[in-house]
Amino acid sequence: QVQLVESGGGSVQAGGSLRLSCAAPGEVISNYCLAWFRQPPGKEREGVVTIDSDGSTSSADSVKGRFAISKDNAKNTLYLQMNSLKPGDTAMYYCAADPLTGAHCADAPARLFAYWGQGTQVTVSS
């Protein structure tokens, strides 16, 4: 069983920054497609950013230039750096992982990810 453990959520004013972390087994961090999803109140879960095993990344248009995904293989940790936060970024944020054999990491929808963290709340006030 793969366990993903998120941390780093909280409350911040618009324009502020937060960094989320997701601890996972080393093999997962190094070799899986990794992603951050979010679910705003009353809405469906949506993809935010992805990072493939080769380090290539993709971002949703709504966060391009503001959010960045990265990973540290030595620390077995995935990160989401969020800058210039807006009230519309308020959501529960989840890290996700999957080997995604035969699928493209950047386009992968939530239903393809087998492993999920418990979620961490991010609240941005105006």
N, CA, C and O atoms as a GROMACS GRO file, in nm:
protein
  504
    1GLN      N    1   0.083  -0.119   0.000
    1GLN     CA    2   0.000   0.000   0.000
    1GLN      C    3   0.088   0.124   0.000
    1GLN      O    4   0.173   0.140   0.087
    2VAL      N    5   0.066   0.212  -0.097
    2VAL     CA    6   0.143   0.335  -0.107
    2VAL      C    7   0.075   0.443  -0.024
    2VAL      O    8  -0.045   0.469  -0.040
    3GLN      N    9   0.150   0.505   0.063
    3GLN     CA   10   0.095   0.610   0.149
    3GLN      C   11   0.155   0.744   0.110
    3GLN      O   12   0.277   0.760   0.101
    4LEU      N   13   0.068   0.841   0.088
    4LEU     CA   14   0.108   0.978   0.059
    4LEU      C   15   0.061   1.066   0.174
    4LEU      O   16  -0.055   1.060   0.215
    5VAL      N   17   0.151   1.148   0.228
    5VAL     CA   18   0.118   1.231   0.344
    5VAL      C   19   0.147   1.377   0.312
    5VAL      O   20   0.262   1.417   0.292
    6GLU      N   21   0.040   1.456   0.308
    6GLU     CA   22   0.053   1.598   0.275
    6GLU      C   23   0.069   1.682   0.401
    6GLU      O   24   0.029   1.644   0.511
    7SER      N   25   0.130   1.800   0.380
    7SER     CA   26   0.140   1.899   0.486
    7SER      C   27   0.160   2.036   0.423
    7SER      O   28   0.191   2.047   0.304
    8GLY      N   29   0.140   2.141   0.503
    8GLY     CA   30   0.171   2.275   0.456
    8GLY      C   31   0.054   2.364   0.424
    8GLY      O   32   0.073   2.481   0.390
    9GLY      N   33  -0.068   2.312   0.432
    9GLY     CA   34  -0.183   2.396   0.404
    9GLY      C   35  -0.204   2.499   0.514
    9GLY      O   36  -0.137   2.497   0.617
   10GLY      N   37  -0.300   2.590   0.491
   10GLY     CA   38  -0.329   2.692   0.590
   10GLY      C   39  -0.408   2.806   0.531
   10GLY      O   40  -0.463   2.796   0.421
   11SER      N   41  -0.414   2.913   0.606
   11SER     CA   42  -0.487   3.032   0.563
   11SER      C   43  -0.389   3.144   0.531
   11SER      O   44  -0.291   3.164   0.603
   12VAL      N   45  -0.417   3.215   0.423
   12VAL     CA   46  -0.328   3.322   0.380
   12VAL      C   47  -0.411   3.429   0.312
   12VAL      O   48  -0.518   3.401   0.258
   13GLN      N   49  -0.361   3.551   0.313
   13GLN     CA   50  -0.430   3.659   0.243
   13GLN      C   51  -0.394   3.657   0.094
   13GLN      O   52  -0.289   3.606   0.055
   14ALA      N   53  -0.482   3.712   0.015
   14ALA     CA   54  -0.458   3.721  -0.129
   14ALA      C   55  -0.322   3.786  -0.156
   14ALA      O   56  -0.285   3.885  -0.093
   15GLY      N   57  -0.250   3.728  -0.251
   15GLY     CA   58  -0.117   3.777  -0.283
   15GLY      C   59  -0.007   3.705  -0.209
   15GLY      O   60   0.111   3.720  -0.241
   16GLY      N   61  -0.044   3.626  -0.110
   16GLY     CA   62   0.054   3.554  -0.030
   16GLY      C   63   0.098   3.425  -0.096
   16GLY      O   64   0.058   3.392  -0.207
   17SER      N   65   0.183   3.351  -0.023
   17SER     CA   66   0.241   3.227  -0.074
   17SER      C   67   0.228   3.116   0.029
   17SER      O   68   0.223   3.140   0.149
   18LEU      N   69   0.222   2.994  -0.022
   18LEU     CA   70   0.226   2.874   0.060
   18LEU      C   71   0.303   2.767  -0.015
   18LEU      O   72   0.307   2.766  -0.138
   19ARG      N   73   0.364   2.677   0.059
   19ARG     CA   74   0.427   2.560  -0.002
   19ARG      C   75   0.370   2.434   0.060
   19ARG      O   76   0.376   2.414   0.181
   20LEU      N   77   0.314   2.350  -0.024
   20LEU     CA   78   0.263   2.221   0.019
   20LEU      C   79   0.369   2.114  -0.002
   20LEU      O   80   0.447   2.120  -0.097
   21SER      N   81   0.370   2.016   0.086
   21SER     CA   82   0.461   1.903   0.075
   21SER      C   83   0.381   1.773   0.075
   21SER      O   84   0.273   1.764   0.133
   22CYS      N   85   0.437   1.674   0.008
   22CYS     CA   86   0.375   1.541   0.004
   22CYS      C   87   0.486   1.438   0.016
   22CYS      O   88   0.566   1.422  -0.076
   23ALA      N   89   0.491   1.370   0.128
   23ALA     CA   90   0.592   1.266   0.152
   23ALA      C   91   0.541   1.133   0.097
   23ALA      O   92   0.425   1.097   0.115
   24ALA      N   93   0.630   1.061   0.030
   24ALA     CA   94   0.592   0.934  -0.031
   24ALA      C   95   0.714   0.843  -0.036
   24ALA      O   96   0.826   0.889  -0.017
   25PRO      N   97   0.693   0.714  -0.060
   25PRO     CA   98   0.806   0.623  -0.074
   25PRO      C   99   0.898   0.665  -0.189
   25PRO      O  100   0.854   0.724  -0.287
   26GLY      N  101   1.027   0.634  -0.174
   26GLY     CA  102   1.125   0.678  -0.272
   26GLY      C  103   1.095   0.634  -0.414
   26GLY      O  104   1.113   0.711  -0.508
   27GLU      N  105   1.049   0.510  -0.429
   27GLU     CA  106   1.019   0.460  -0.563
   27GLU      C  107   0.909   0.542  -0.628
   27GLU      O  108   0.912   0.565  -0.749
   28VAL      N  109   0.813   0.584  -0.549
   28VAL     CA  110   0.701   0.664  -0.602
   28VAL      C  111   0.750   0.800  -0.648
   28VAL      O  112   0.719   0.845  -0.758
   29ILE      N  113   0.828   0.865  -0.564
   29ILE     CA  114   0.877   0.999  -0.599
   29ILE      C  115   0.963   0.993  -0.725
   29ILE      O  116   0.954   1.081  -0.811
   30SER      N  117   1.044   0.891  -0.737
   30SER     CA  118   1.139   0.884  -0.848
   30SER      C  119   1.076   0.836  -0.978
   30SER      O  120   1.114   0.884  -1.085
   31ASN      N  121   0.981   0.743  -0.971
   31ASN     CA  122   0.939   0.671  -1.091
   31ASN      C  123   0.793   0.688  -1.134
   31ASN      O  124   0.756   0.643  -1.242
   32TYR      N  125   0.712   0.751  -1.051
   32TYR     CA  126   0.570   0.763  -1.083
   32TYR      C  127   0.537   0.900  -1.141
   32TYR      O  128   0.613   0.996  -1.125
   33CYS      N  129   0.424   0.906  -1.209
   33CYS     CA  130   0.363   1.034  -1.242
   33CYS      C  131   0.304   1.090  -1.114
   33CYS      O  132   0.228   1.022  -1.045
   34LEU      N  133   0.338   1.213  -1.082
   34LEU     CA  134   0.291   1.278  -0.960
   34LEU      C  135   0.210   1.402  -0.994
   34LEU      O  136   0.237   1.470  -1.093
   35ALA      N  137   0.111   1.430  -0.914
   35ALA     CA  138   0.025   1.543  -0.945
   35ALA      C  139  -0.032   1.606  -0.819
   35ALA      O  140  -0.038   1.544  -0.712
   36TRP      N  141  -0.074   1.730  -0.834
   36TRP     CA  142  -0.155   1.796  -0.733
   36TRP      C  143  -0.291   1.826  -0.795
   36TRP      O  144  -0.301   1.882  -0.904
   37PHE      N  145  -0.394   1.789  -0.724
   37PHE     CA  146  -0.531   1.821  -0.761
   37PHE      C  147  -0.589   1.909  -0.650
   37PHE      O  148  -0.535   1.916  -0.540
   38ARG      N  149  -0.698   1.976  -0.682
   38ARG     CA  150  -0.768   2.052  -0.579
   38ARG      C  151  -0.918   2.040  -0.599
   38ARG      O  152  -0.967   2.017  -0.710
   39GLN      N  153  -0.990   2.056  -0.490
   39GLN     CA  154  -1.135   2.051  -0.495
   39GLN      C  155  -1.191   2.170  -0.418
   39GLN      O  156  -1.195   2.169  -0.295
   40PRO      N  157  -1.235   2.273  -0.492
   40PRO     CA  158  -1.297   2.388  -0.426
   40PRO      C  159  -1.430   2.349  -0.363
   40PRO      O  160  -1.490   2.249  -0.402
   41PRO      N  161  -1.478   2.426  -0.267
   41PRO     CA  162  -1.605   2.394  -0.203
   41PRO      C  163  -1.719   2.384  -0.304
   41PRO      O  164  -1.740   2.475  -0.383
   42GLY      N  165  -1.792   2.274  -0.302
   42GLY     CA  166  -1.907   2.256  -0.389
   42GLY      C  167  -1.874   2.228  -0.534
   42GLY      O  168  -1.964   2.228  -0.619
   43LYS      N  169  -1.747   2.206  -0.564
   43LYS     CA  170  -1.708   2.181  -0.703
   43LYS      C  171  -1.636   2.047  -0.718
   43LYS      O  172  -1.601   1.982  -0.619
   44GLU      N  173  -1.614   2.007  -0.843
   44GLU     CA  174  -1.544   1.882  -0.869
   44GLU      C  175  -1.393   1.899  -0.853
   44GLU      O  176  -1.339   2.010  -0.859
   45ARG      N  177  -1.328   1.786  -0.833
   45ARG     CA  178  -1.182   1.786  -0.823
   45ARG      C  179  -1.123   1.823  -0.959
   45ARG      O  180  -1.170   1.777  -1.062
   46GLU      N  181  -1.019   1.906  -0.957
   46GLU     CA  182  -0.956   1.949  -1.081
   46GLU      C  183  -0.805   1.936  -1.073
   46GLU      O  184  -0.746   1.951  -0.965
   47GLY      N  185  -0.742   1.909  -1.186
   47GLY     CA  186  -0.597   1.898  -1.190
   47GLY      C  187  -0.532   2.035  -1.183
   47GLY      O  188  -0.583   2.132  -1.240
   48VAL      N  189  -0.420   2.043  -1.115
   48VAL     CA  190  -0.348   2.169  -1.098
   48VAL      C  191  -0.214   2.162  -1.170
   48VAL      O  192  -0.187   2.240  -1.261
   49VAL      N  193  -0.131   2.067  -1.129
   49VAL     CA  194   0.002   2.053  -1.188
   49VAL      C  195   0.041   1.905  -1.185
   49VAL      O  196  -0.006   1.827  -1.103
   50THR      N  197   0.132   1.870  -1.279
   50THR     CA  198   0.186   1.733  -1.280
   50THR      C  199   0.337   1.739  -1.299
   50THR      O  200   0.392   1.837  -1.350
   51ILE      N  201   0.404   1.631  -1.256
   51ILE     CA  202   0.546   1.615  -1.283
   51ILE      C  203   0.570   1.468  -1.313
   51ILE      O  204   0.531   1.380  -1.235
   52ASP      N  205   0.633   1.441  -1.425
   52ASP     CA  206   0.657   1.304  -1.468
   52ASP      C  207   0.789   1.254  -1.409
   52ASP      O  208   0.863   1.329  -1.347
   53SER      N  209   0.815   1.126  -1.429
   53SER     CA  210   0.936   1.066  -1.373
   53SER      C  211   1.063   1.129  -1.430
   53SER      O  212   1.168   1.126  -1.366
   54ASP      N  213   1.053   1.187  -1.550
   54ASP     CA  214   1.172   1.250  -1.609
   54ASP      C  215   1.185   1.397  -1.571
   54ASP      O  216   1.276   1.467  -1.617
   55GLY      N  217   1.092   1.444  -1.486
   55GLY     CA  218   1.099   1.582  -1.440
   55GLY      C  219   1.018   1.681  -1.521
   55GLY      O  220   1.008   1.798  -1.484
   56SER      N  221   0.960   1.637  -1.631
   56SER     CA  222   0.879   1.728  -1.712
   56SER      C  223   0.751   1.763  -1.637
   56SER      O  224   0.692   1.678  -1.570
   57THR      N  225   0.709   1.888  -1.650
   57THR     CA  226   0.594   1.936  -1.573
   57THR      C  227   0.487   1.995  -1.664
   57THR      O  228   0.512   2.030  -1.780
   58SER      N  229   0.367   2.003  -1.611
   58SER     CA  230   0.258   2.071  -1.679
   58SER      C  231   0.172   2.141  -1.575
   58SER      O  232   0.167   2.100  -1.460
   59SER      N  233   0.105   2.248  -1.618
   59SER     CA  234   0.023   2.326  -1.525
   59SER      C  235  -0.109   2.362  -1.590
   59SER      O  236  -0.116   2.382  -1.712
   60ALA      N  237  -0.212   2.371  -1.510
   60ALA     CA  238  -0.339   2.422  -1.558
   60ALA      C  239  -0.324   2.571  -1.589
   60ALA      O  240  -0.245   2.641  -1.527
   61ASP      N  241  -0.401   2.618  -1.686
   61ASP     CA  242  -0.391   2.758  -1.726
   61ASP      C  243  -0.417   2.853  -1.608
   61ASP      O  244  -0.357   2.960  -1.601
   62SER      N  245  -0.504   2.813  -1.518
   62SER     CA  246  -0.543   2.900  -1.407
   62SER      C  247  -0.430   2.926  -1.309
   62SER      O  248  -0.438   3.020  -1.230
   63VAL      N  249  -0.325   2.843  -1.312
   63VAL     CA  250  -0.217   2.859  -1.215
   63VAL      C  251  -0.081   2.884  -1.280
   63VAL      O  252   0.018   2.900  -1.210
   64LYS      N  253  -0.077   2.887  -1.412
   64LYS     CA  254   0.051   2.907  -1.481
   64LYS      C  255   0.114   3.040  -1.440
   64LYS      O  256   0.047   3.143  -1.435
   65GLY      N  257   0.242   3.034  -1.411
   65GLY     CA  258   0.313   3.154  -1.369
   65GLY      C  259   0.302   3.183  -1.220
   65GLY      O  260   0.372   3.269  -1.168
   66ARG      N  261   0.213   3.110  -1.150
   66ARG     CA  262   0.195   3.131  -1.006
   66ARG      C  263   0.231   3.008  -0.924
   66ARG      O  264   0.287   3.020  -0.815
   67PHE      N  265   0.200   2.891  -0.974
   67PHE     CA  266   0.226   2.766  -0.903
   67PHE      C  267   0.339   2.690  -0.971
   67PHE      O  268   0.354   2.695  -1.093
   68ALA      N  269   0.418   2.618  -0.892
   68ALA     CA  270   0.525   2.535  -0.946
   68ALA      C  271   0.533   2.404  -0.870
   68ALA      O  272   0.532   2.403  -0.747
   69ILE      N  273   0.541   2.294  -0.944
   69ILE     CA  274   0.558   2.162  -0.884
   69ILE      C  275   0.704   2.123  -0.893
   69ILE      O  276   0.772   2.154  -0.990
   70SER      N  277   0.752   2.056  -0.791
   70SER     CA  278   0.889   2.007  -0.790
   70SER      C  279   0.896   1.885  -0.700
   70SER      O  280   0.803   1.857  -0.625
   71LYS      N  281   1.007   1.815  -0.710
   71LYS     CA  282   1.026   1.700  -0.622
   71LYS      C  283   1.172   1.689  -0.583
   71LYS      O  284   1.261   1.731  -0.657
   72ASP      N  285   1.194   1.632  -0.467
   72ASP     CA  286   1.328   1.608  -0.416
   72ASP      C  287   1.342   1.457  -0.394
   72ASP      O  288   1.291   1.403  -0.296
   73ASN      N  289   1.410   1.392  -0.486
   73ASN     CA  290   1.423   1.246  -0.476
   73ASN      C  291   1.496   1.204  -0.348
   73ASN      O  292   1.465   1.100  -0.290
   74ALA      N  293   1.593   1.284  -0.305
   74ALA     CA  294   1.670   1.250  -0.186
   74ALA      C  295   1.586   1.257  -0.059
   74ALA      O  296   1.609   1.183   0.037
   75LYS      N  297   1.487   1.347  -0.059
   75LYS     CA  298   1.401   1.363   0.058
   75LYS      C  299   1.267   1.291   0.042
   75LYS      O  300   1.183   1.295   0.132
   76ASN      N  301   1.249   1.224  -0.071
   76ASN     CA  302   1.124   1.150  -0.097
   76ASN      C  303   1.002   1.239  -0.080
   76ASN      O  304   0.903   1.200  -0.018
   77THR      N  305   1.009   1.359  -0.136
   77THR     CA  306   0.903   1.456  -0.115
   77THR      C  307   0.868   1.530  -0.244
   77THR      O  308   0.955   1.567  -0.323
   78LEU      N  309   0.739   1.549  -0.261
   78LEU     CA  310   0.683   1.628  -0.370
   78LEU      C  311   0.640   1.762  -0.313
   78LEU      O  312   0.591   1.769  -0.200
   79TYR      N  313   0.657   1.870  -0.390
   79TYR     CA  314   0.622   2.003  -0.342
   79TYR      C  315   0.528   2.074  -0.439
   79TYR      O  316   0.524   2.044  -0.559
   80LEU      N  317   0.451   2.167  -0.383
   80LEU     CA  318   0.374   2.261  -0.464
   80LEU      C  319   0.397   2.399  -0.406
   80LEU      O  320   0.349   2.430  -0.297
   81GLN      N  321   0.471   2.481  -0.480
   81GLN     CA  322   0.494   2.619  -0.439
   81GLN      C  323   0.384   2.704  -0.501
   81GLN      O  324   0.368   2.706  -0.623
   82MET      N  325   0.309   2.774  -0.417
   82MET     CA  326   0.198   2.856  -0.464
   82MET      C  327   0.224   3.001  -0.429
   82MET      O  328   0.235   3.037  -0.312
   83ASN      N  329   0.235   3.084  -0.531
   83ASN     CA  330   0.259   3.227  -0.514
   83ASN      C  331   0.141   3.307  -0.569
   83ASN      O  332   0.059   3.255  -0.645
   84SER      N  333   0.134   3.433  -0.531
   84SER     CA  334   0.028   3.522  -0.579
   84SER      C  335  -0.109   3.457  -0.565
   84SER      O  336  -0.190   3.457  -0.658
   85LEU      N  337  -0.134   3.403  -0.448
   85LEU     CA  338  -0.258   3.330  -0.426
   85LEU      C  339  -0.380   3.422  -0.436
   85LEU      O  340  -0.376   3.539  -0.398
   86LYS      N  341  -0.488   3.364  -0.487
   86LYS     CA  342  -0.613   3.436  -0.505
   86LYS      C  343  -0.723   3.365  -0.426
   86LYS      O  344  -0.710   3.246  -0.396
   87PRO      N  345  -0.830   3.436  -0.392
   87PRO     CA  346  -0.941   3.368  -0.323
   87PRO      C  347  -0.994   3.246  -0.401
   87PRO      O  348  -1.039   3.149  -0.341
   88GLY      N  349  -0.987   3.252  -0.532
   88GLY     CA  350  -1.031   3.140  -0.615
   88GLY      C  351  -0.945   3.016  -0.602
   88GLY      O  352  -0.983   2.909  -0.651
   89ASP      N  353  -0.830   3.027  -0.537
   89ASP     CA  354  -0.744   2.911  -0.514
   89ASP      C  355  -0.786   2.835  -0.389
   89ASP      O  356  -0.731   2.728  -0.360
   90THR      N  357  -0.882   2.888  -0.316
   90THR     CA  358  -0.930   2.820  -0.195
   90THR      C  359  -0.986   2.683  -0.231
   90THR      O  360  -1.075   2.672  -0.314
   91ALA      N  361  -0.932   2.579  -0.167
   91ALA     CA  362  -0.972   2.442  -0.198
   91ALA      C  363  -0.901   2.345  -0.105
   91ALA      O  364  -0.808   2.382  -0.033
   92MET      N  365  -0.947   2.221  -0.108
   92MET     CA  366  -0.871   2.112  -0.048
   92MET      C  367  -0.774   2.064  -0.155
   92MET      O  368  -0.814   2.034  -0.268
   93TYR      N  369  -0.647   2.056  -0.121
   93TYR     CA  370  -0.544   2.016  -0.216
   93TYR      C  371  -0.499   1.873  -0.185
   93TYR      O  372  -0.476   1.837  -0.070
   94TYR      N  373  -0.487   1.794  -0.291
   94TYR     CA  374  -0.448   1.654  -0.279
   94TYR      C  375  -0.327   1.624  -0.367
   94TYR      O  376  -0.320   1.670  -0.481
   95CYS      N  377  -0.231   1.548  -0.315
   95CYS     CA  378  -0.128   1.494  -0.401
   95CYS      C  379  -0.173   1.355  -0.447
   95CYS      O  380  -0.245   1.284  -0.377
   96ALA      N  381  -0.127   1.317  -0.565
   96ALA     CA  382  -0.166   1.190  -0.624
   96ALA      C  383  -0.047   1.129  -0.697
   96ALA      O  384   0.043   1.200  -0.741
   97ALA      N  385  -0.048   0.996  -0.709
   97ALA     CA  386   0.062   0.926  -0.774
   97ALA      C  387   0.010   0.802  -0.846
   97ALA      O  388  -0.086   0.738  -0.802
   98ASP      N  389   0.076   0.771  -0.956
   98ASP     CA  390   0.042   0.649  -1.028
   98ASP      C  391   0.153   0.618  -1.127
   98ASP      O  392   0.214   0.711  -1.181
   99PRO      N  393   0.181   0.489  -1.153
   99PRO     CA  394   0.282   0.456  -1.254
   99PRO      C  395   0.241   0.501  -1.394
   99PRO      O  396   0.326   0.533  -1.477
  100LEU      N  397   0.110   0.502  -1.420
  100LEU     CA  398   0.053   0.547  -1.547
  100LEU      C  399   0.118   0.482  -1.668
  100LEU      O  400   0.156   0.550  -1.764
  101THR      N  401   0.130   0.352  -1.664
  101THR     CA  402   0.182   0.280  -1.779
  101THR      C  403   0.090   0.299  -1.899
  101THR      O  404  -0.030   0.271  -1.890
  102GLY      N  405   0.146   0.348  -2.011
  102GLY     CA  406   0.067   0.366  -2.131
  102GLY      C  407  -0.013   0.494  -2.134
  102GLY      O  408  -0.081   0.519  -2.234
  103ALA      N  409  -0.010   0.576  -2.030
  103ALA     CA  410  -0.086   0.702  -2.030
  103ALA      C  411   0.009   0.820  -2.018
  103ALA      O  412   0.121   0.806  -1.969
  104HIS      N  413  -0.036   0.935  -2.063
  104HIS     CA  414   0.046   1.055  -2.060
  104HIS      C  415   0.024   1.129  -1.930
  104HIS      O  416  -0.090   1.164  -1.897
  105CYS      N  417   0.130   1.152  -1.858
  105CYS     CA  418   0.120   1.212  -1.725
  105CYS      C  419   0.051   1.347  -1.729
  105CYS      O  420  -0.037   1.374  -1.648
  106ALA      N  421   0.091   1.433  -1.823
  106ALA     CA  422   0.043   1.571  -1.824
  106ALA      C  423  -0.108   1.580  -1.844
  106ALA      O  424  -0.171   1.674  -1.798
  107ASP      N  425  -0.166   1.482  -1.914
  107ASP     CA  426  -0.309   1.488  -1.945
  107ASP      C  427  -0.393   1.398  -1.855
  107ASP      O  428  -0.514   1.387  -1.874
  108ALA      N  429  -0.330   1.334  -1.759
  108ALA     CA  430  -0.399   1.230  -1.683
  108ALA      C  431  -0.509   1.286  -1.593
  108ALA      O  432  -0.482   1.374  -1.511
  109PRO      N  433  -0.630   1.237  -1.607
  109PRO     CA  434  -0.738   1.280  -1.519
  109PRO      C  435  -0.729   1.211  -1.384
  109PRO      O  436  -0.655   1.114  -1.367
  110ALA      N  437  -0.804   1.260  -1.290
  110ALA     CA  438  -0.799   1.209  -1.153
  110ALA      C  439  -0.829   1.059  -1.145
  110ALA      O  440  -0.772   0.988  -1.062
  111ARG      N  441  -0.919   1.011  -1.231
  111ARG     CA  442  -0.962   0.871  -1.222
  111ARG      C  443  -0.849   0.773  -1.252
  111ARG      O  444  -0.860   0.655  -1.220
  112LEU      N  445  -0.740   0.820  -1.312
  112LEU     CA  446  -0.629   0.730  -1.345
  112LEU      C  447  -0.527   0.716  -1.232
  112LEU      O  448  -0.439   0.630  -1.238
  113PHE      N  449  -0.539   0.798  -1.130
  113PHE     CA  450  -0.443   0.794  -1.021
  113PHE      C  451  -0.492   0.699  -0.912
  113PHE      O  452  -0.602   0.714  -0.860
  114ALA      N  453  -0.408   0.602  -0.879
  114ALA     CA  454  -0.447   0.501  -0.780
  114ALA      C  455  -0.420   0.544  -0.637
  114ALA      O  456  -0.487   0.497  -0.544
  115TYR      N  457  -0.324   0.632  -0.618
  115TYR     CA  458  -0.281   0.666  -0.482
  115TYR      C  459  -0.302   0.814  -0.455
  115TYR      O  460  -0.270   0.900  -0.537
  116TRP      N  461  -0.357   0.841  -0.335
  116TRP     CA  462  -0.394   0.977  -0.299
  116TRP      C  463  -0.356   1.008  -0.155
  116TRP      O  464  -0.357   0.921  -0.068
  117GLY      N  465  -0.320   1.133  -0.132
  117GLY     CA  466  -0.303   1.179   0.004
  117GLY      C  467  -0.437   1.210   0.067
  117GLY      O  468  -0.541   1.198   0.003
  118GLN      N  469  -0.433   1.250   0.193
  118GLN     CA  470  -0.556   1.274   0.267
  118GLN      C  471  -0.613   1.414   0.242
  118GLN      O  472  -0.727   1.442   0.278
  119GLY      N  473  -0.534   1.499   0.182
  119GLY     CA  474  -0.577   1.635   0.152
  119GLY      C  475  -0.532   1.734   0.257
  119GLY      O  476  -0.519   1.701   0.375
  120THR      N  477  -0.507   1.856   0.212
  120THR     CA  478  -0.471   1.965   0.303
  120THR      C  479  -0.545   2.091   0.256
  120THR      O  480  -0.546   2.122   0.137
  121GLN      N  481  -0.604   2.161   0.350
  121GLN     CA  482  -0.689   2.276   0.316
  121GLN      C  483  -0.605   2.401   0.294
  121GLN      O  484  -0.516   2.433   0.373
  122VAL      N  485  -0.637   2.471   0.187
  122VAL     CA  486  -0.578   2.602   0.158
  122VAL      C  487  -0.692   2.702   0.149
  122VAL      O  488  -0.785   2.685   0.070
  123THR      N  489  -0.685   2.807   0.230
  123THR     CA  490  -0.788   2.911   0.231
  123THR      C  491  -0.722   3.045   0.206
  123THR      O  492  -0.630   3.085   0.277
  124VAL      N  493  -0.770   3.116   0.103
  124VAL     CA  494  -0.715   3.245   0.065
  124VAL      C  495  -0.823   3.350   0.084
  124VAL      O  496  -0.930   3.342   0.024
  125SER      N  497  -0.795   3.448   0.168
  125SER     CA  498  -0.892   3.553   0.196
  125SER      C  499  -0.856   3.681   0.121
  125SER      O  500  -0.739   3.708   0.094
  126SER      N  501  -0.959   3.757   0.089
  126SER     CA  502  -0.936   3.880   0.012
  126SER      C  503  -0.908   3.998   0.103
  126SER      O  504  -0.886   4.109   0.055
   0.00000   0.00000   0.00000
